[in-house]
């Protein structure tokens, strides 16, 4: 039976198995969920079943969430200097489908964990549970 949610969860990550050094250093590709706390219970990830990106609708984007990111000024100026540029939040949502359980005696289920902006730490939600 599948149930849908939109609950914030605290996700703990670990280095992803098979992650190569050539992948981006933003943490999105190099780490995977290892455990998460949902409704006060720790769920340990037993297996990662899938990972994909989904495009959010542009109207779901909050324009107030734009954040500053350091950018180097183009080489033509007298000396390179750090400048602040506004980076719009990503329209992509990272989704991890994992098999997890809340303990040794508890049965396992399939959970979909979403990270709204993979470039920003935190921001995880539990979207779906199949048990």
C-alpha positions, 0 to 999 in steps of 0.5 A: 500500500502506498501513502503520500506525504510531504513531511520534513525529515532529518536525513544523514548521508554517507559517501555513495558506493562507487562515487568517482572523484570526477563527480561534482563536489556539491555533495549531491552525487558524492553522498547518499542517504544512510538514515533518516528520522521521521516521526521521532523514529530513526530509519536505517537505509538498507538499500538504495533502489534508485535515484533521479531528478525531477523538474519542479514547476517554475511557479513552485519556486520561491523567488525569496530563496535566491542566495548569494554565491561567490563569483570571480570577476572576468579576467580583463579587470585590473585584479581578480576579485571576489564578487557576490552574485545571486544564484536562483534555486534549482528547479530540479528536485533530487529523489532517492528511493530507498529500502529502510526499516525502523529497527531490527524487529520492524519490517522494511518499507520503500521510502522516497526521500526528496531534496528540493535543491541538491546544492543546498544542505538539508531541505529533505522531505519524505514524499512516499511510503510503500509498505 
